[in-house]
Structure formats: structure tokens, C-alpha cells
Amino acid sequence: MVLNYLLDIIKERAGFLVLIDPDDPFPSESALREFDRHADAVLIGGSTTGIDDFHEFAHRIKERLHIPVIIFPGNALQVTPHADAILFPSLLTGNNPTYLIEEQVKMAPLVYRYKLEAIPLAYLLVEGGTMTSVHYVTHTLPMPRDKVKLAQYYALAAQYLGFKLLYLESGSGAKLSPPTELIRGIKQYVQLPLIVGGGIKSPDDAHDKVVAGANFIVIGQKLQEDHTLTAEFANAIKHK
């Protein structure tokens, strides 16, 4: 199981996940080789891609990688059999029922049909200095960066509801990454494995998140811009 694979990784060190957005240009072969060599898994998903394009995109990614390919869906159109698992997300930090439960109801029969491993994910958005695609598409107001108690209470609710993973994100293309104070605060309250992503622009920033308590770091846009940084990010994340 992919979840067990991920949990085994963080018994020893932090995990490194690469996010590939189908709305961006398809990664080069050299980029995919770097991801395959240094990352623990690849996440695929975006805010706007439709079902036909996503099936083809996922198939092309899956046939080129040896590490797990995990769907991080922006909507129910991004469910495909060409993956090893799906993060089954609920966007908790907002009052839009579409992304709290309605899209999930649409996803469920597809996940069942494709026999995908579904990993229940509590998704928390934090303000990242600009409006990102996920904020715009979901009509979600992110958490303020300085409200540690609020983040702790959301994390506790996620744990009590039975989610398996917690994802704290600023959104793809954010100017600011999730603050270390929020990461420390959340880890003081919950035992859920914590994924952190969005706006992480340097290996040093990624390392700081790990020291603060992040169990997985997601890097997307920065590696889209320069995949030669993959090994540097991997070293910063995997060596606390």
C-alpha cells in the first residue's frame, strides 16, 4: 500500500514529493529522471485540467517513473486508473461545500471503479502573499499566517475525524511558503503526518520546514522552472 510506503519513509526521515501540474508544460525526460532518482513519490494534479487531458497526462507520467504516482486532484475530473493511489482530499479551511464533500461524492465511484488506493487527506490552505489558482477556483479564504491556534484547531479536527494525512499549503505559485510557526504549532497538537507545500523556493526553506516538524515537503513550481535543483532539494529535505 502506498500509505504504508509513505509512513515507513517518515520513520527515518522526512519525505520528498514532487508535484507535477498538468496545466504546466510536460516535464522533460531529464527532469523525470531526476524526479525518479531523488523523490520518494510524485503527485499529479492541478486546478483546471479536464478528464481526457488528465488521463493522457497521467499515463505518460506513470510509464516513465518507478516511484509511486499519486493523484492530488483538483476536482472529480482528475481521477484516473493511471496512478498508484489518490489523496482523497477535503478542503477544511473554507465554507465551500463543493470542495468539502460534493466533489468527493463525484470522485468516490471512480476511485472504486479504478480500484485506486484512497488516502484520506485533510487540506488546509494558508495565506501565501497572493491569490493562487486554488484560492480562486475553490473560492476559499485561506487561514491567516499568524493564527497558530486556528491552525491547531483545524489540525485537531482533522485528526478526530479520522484523516490519515494533513496537508498545509500556500498554493502553487504562492509568494510565501507556510510559516514555520504554524508547522511547529500543528505538530505540538497532532500526530498526523504533515505535508507542507506551496511557495517553497529554496532548499534552505525546505530544510527549515523539516526542522520545524514537516514530515513531507512538496516542491512543484520551482522544479518546473529548474529541475536541476532536484538533488539539492532532496538532500535538504532528507537530511535533517
C-alpha positions as CSV (number, residue, x, y, z in Angstrom):
1,M,0.0,0.0,0.0
2,V,1.2,3.5,-0.8
3,L,0.2,4.9,2.5
4,N,2.3,2.3,4.3
5,Y,5.2,3.1,2.0
6,L,4.9,6.8,2.9
7,L,4.6,6.1,6.6
8,D,7.7,3.8,6.5
9,I,9.7,6.7,5.0
10,I,9.0,9.1,7.8
11,K,10.0,6.7,10.5
12,E,13.6,7.5,9.5
13,R,13.5,10.9,7.8
14,A,11.3,13.5,6.0
15,G,9.8,12.6,2.6
16,F,10.3,14.4,-0.7
17,L,7.3,14.7,-3.0
18,V,7.4,16.4,-6.4
19,L,4.2,18.0,-7.7
20,I,3.7,17.9,-11.5
21,D,0.8,20.1,-12.6
22,P,-0.8,19.1,-15.9
23,D,-1.5,22.7,-16.6
24,D,2.2,23.3,-17.0
25,P,4.4,22.1,-19.8
26,F,5.1,18.4,-19.7
27,P,8.4,17.7,-17.9
28,S,11.4,16.8,-20.0
29,E,12.9,13.3,-19.9
30,S,15.9,14.6,-18.0
31,A,13.5,16.2,-15.4
32,L,11.6,12.9,-15.0
33,R,14.8,11.0,-14.5
34,E,15.8,13.4,-11.8
35,F,12.5,13.1,-10.0
36,D,12.6,9.3,-10.3
37,R,16.1,9.2,-8.8
38,H,15.7,11.7,-5.9
39,A,12.0,12.0,-5.0
40,D,10.0,9.5,-2.9
41,A,6.8,9.9,-4.9
42,V,5.2,12.2,-7.5
43,L,1.9,14.0,-7.0
44,I,-0.1,14.8,-10.1
45,G,-3.0,17.3,-10.2
46,G,-4.0,20.8,-10.9
47,S,-6.8,23.3,-10.7
48,T,-8.3,23.2,-14.2
49,T,-7.3,20.2,-16.3
50,G,-10.2,18.1,-17.7
51,I,-10.7,14.4,-17.8
52,D,-9.4,13.5,-21.3
53,D,-6.2,15.5,-21.0
54,F,-5.6,14.2,-17.4
55,H,-5.9,10.5,-18.4
56,E,-3.2,11.0,-21.1
57,F,-1.0,13.1,-18.9
58,A,-1.2,10.6,-16.0
59,H,-0.4,7.7,-18.4
60,R,2.6,9.5,-19.8
61,I,3.9,10.2,-16.3
62,K,3.3,6.7,-14.9
63,E,5.0,4.8,-17.7
64,R,8.2,6.8,-17.2
65,L,8.6,6.5,-13.4
66,H,9.5,3.8,-11.0
67,I,8.4,5.7,-7.8
68,P,4.7,5.9,-6.8
69,V,2.4,8.3,-8.8
70,I,-0.2,9.7,-6.5
71,I,-3.2,11.8,-7.7
72,F,-3.7,15.1,-5.9
73,P,-7.0,16.0,-7.6
74,G,-8.3,19.5,-8.1
75,N,-11.7,18.1,-9.0
76,A,-13.5,14.9,-9.8
77,L,-12.3,15.1,-13.4
78,Q,-8.8,14.3,-12.2
79,V,-9.4,10.6,-11.3
80,T,-7.6,8.1,-13.5
81,P,-6.5,4.5,-13.3
82,H,-3.0,5.6,-14.4
83,A,-1.8,6.1,-10.8
84,D,-0.9,4.1,-7.7
85,A,-3.1,5.9,-5.2
86,I,-5.1,9.1,-4.8
87,L,-5.0,11.6,-2.0
88,F,-8.7,11.8,-1.2
89,P,-8.9,15.5,0.0
90,S,-11.4,17.6,1.9
91,L,-10.7,21.3,1.9
92,L,-11.4,22.1,5.6
93,T,-10.3,25.7,5.7
94,G,-13.3,27.2,3.9
95,N,-17.1,27.2,3.7
96,N,-17.4,26.0,0.1
97,P,-19.3,22.6,0.3
98,T,-18.1,21.8,-3.3
99,Y,-14.6,21.1,-2.1
100,L,-15.6,19.9,1.4
101,I,-17.7,17.0,0.2
102,E,-19.5,17.5,-3.1
103,E,-16.5,16.8,-5.4
104,Q,-15.6,13.8,-3.2
105,V,-19.1,12.3,-3.8
106,K,-18.3,12.5,-7.6
107,M,-14.9,11.1,-7.1
108,A,-15.9,8.1,-5.0
109,P,-17.4,5.8,-7.7
110,L,-14.4,6.5,-10.0
111,V,-12.0,5.6,-7.2
112,Y,-14.0,2.4,-6.6
113,R,-14.2,1.6,-10.3
114,Y,-10.4,2.0,-10.9
115,K,-9.5,0.2,-7.6
116,L,-7.3,3.1,-6.5
117,E,-5.9,3.2,-3.0
118,A,-7.7,6.2,-1.4
119,I,-5.7,8.1,1.3
120,P,-8.0,10.4,3.3
121,L,-6.4,13.9,3.3
122,A,-7.3,17.0,5.3
123,Y,-6.3,20.0,3.2
124,L,-5.6,23.3,4.9
125,L,-4.9,26.5,2.9
126,V,-2.8,29.3,4.5
127,E,-2.3,32.8,3.1
128,G,0.7,32.9,0.8
129,G,1.1,36.6,-0.2
130,T,-1.0,36.4,-3.3
131,M,-4.2,34.8,-4.7
132,T,-3.3,31.4,-6.2
133,S,-5.2,29.2,-8.6
134,V,-6.5,27.0,-5.8
135,H,-7.9,30.0,-3.9
136,Y,-9.6,31.4,-7.0
137,V,-11.1,28.1,-8.2
138,T,-12.3,27.0,-4.8
139,H,-13.5,30.4,-3.6
140,T,-11.7,29.7,-0.4
141,L,-10.4,32.3,2.0
142,P,-7.1,30.9,3.4
143,M,-6.1,30.9,7.1
144,P,-4.1,34.0,8.2
145,R,-0.4,33.2,8.6
146,D,-0.2,34.4,12.2
147,K,-3.2,32.4,13.6
148,V,-1.4,29.4,15.1
149,K,-4.3,28.5,17.4
150,L,-6.7,28.4,14.5
151,A,-4.3,26.0,12.5
152,Q,-4.0,23.8,15.6
153,Y,-7.8,23.5,16.0
154,Y,-8.2,22.6,12.3
155,A,-5.5,20.0,12.6
156,L,-7.1,18.6,15.7
157,A,-10.5,18.4,14.0
158,A,-8.8,16.6,11.1
159,Q,-7.2,14.1,13.5
160,Y,-10.5,13.4,15.3
161,L,-12.4,13.0,12.0
162,G,-10.0,10.2,11.1
163,F,-7.9,11.7,8.3
164,K,-4.7,9.9,7.6
165,L,-2.6,12.8,6.3
166,L,-2.6,16.6,6.8
167,Y,-1.6,19.0,4.0
168,L,-0.7,22.6,4.9
169,E,-0.3,24.6,1.7
170,S,0.0,28.2,0.4
171,G,-1.0,27.1,-3.1
172,S,1.1,26.7,-6.2
173,G,2.8,29.9,-7.2
174,A,2.5,31.5,-3.7
175,K,4.9,34.2,-2.9
176,L,5.3,32.9,0.7
177,S,5.6,29.4,2.0
178,P,3.7,28.2,5.1
179,P,5.4,29.7,8.1
180,T,7.4,27.5,10.4
181,E,5.4,28.8,13.4
182,L,2.3,27.1,12.0
183,I,4.2,23.9,11.4
184,R,5.5,23.8,14.9
185,G,2.2,24.7,16.4
186,I,0.3,21.9,14.5
187,K,2.9,19.3,15.4
188,Q,2.5,20.2,19.1
189,Y,-1.1,19.2,18.9
190,V,-1.4,16.3,16.5
191,Q,0.3,13.0,15.5
192,L,-0.9,13.1,11.9
193,P,1.9,13.1,9.3
194,L,2.1,16.7,8.0
195,I,2.7,17.5,4.3
196,V,3.9,21.1,3.6
197,G,4.0,22.8,0.2
198,G,3.4,25.9,-1.8
199,G,5.9,28.8,-2.2
200,I,9.0,26.9,-1.1
201,K,11.6,28.4,-3.3
202,S,14.9,27.1,-1.9
203,P,16.5,24.0,-0.4
204,D,17.2,26.0,2.8
205,D,13.5,26.9,3.1
206,A,12.5,23.3,2.6
207,H,15.1,22.3,5.3
208,D,13.6,24.8,7.8
209,K,10.2,23.3,7.3
210,V,11.6,19.8,8.1
211,V,13.3,21.1,11.2
212,A,10.0,22.7,12.3
213,G,8.3,19.3,12.0
214,A,7.1,18.8,8.5
215,N,7.1,15.1,7.6
216,F,6.8,15.6,3.8
217,I,7.8,18.5,1.6
218,V,6.2,19.1,-1.7
219,I,8.1,21.0,-4.4
220,G,6.3,21.9,-7.6
221,Q,6.8,25.2,-9.5
222,K,10.5,25.6,-8.5
223,L,11.4,22.3,-10.2
224,Q,9.2,23.2,-13.1
225,E,11.4,26.2,-13.6
226,D,14.7,24.4,-12.9
227,H,14.7,20.6,-12.5
228,T,18.5,20.6,-11.9
229,L,17.7,21.7,-8.3
230,T,16.0,18.3,-7.6
231,A,19.1,16.7,-5.9
232,E,19.7,19.8,-3.8
233,F,16.1,19.8,-2.5
234,A,16.3,16.1,-1.9
235,N,19.5,16.5,0.2
236,A,18.0,19.4,2.2
237,I,14.8,17.5,2.9
238,K,16.1,14.0,3.6
239,H,19.0,15.1,5.9
240,K,17.6,16.9,9.0
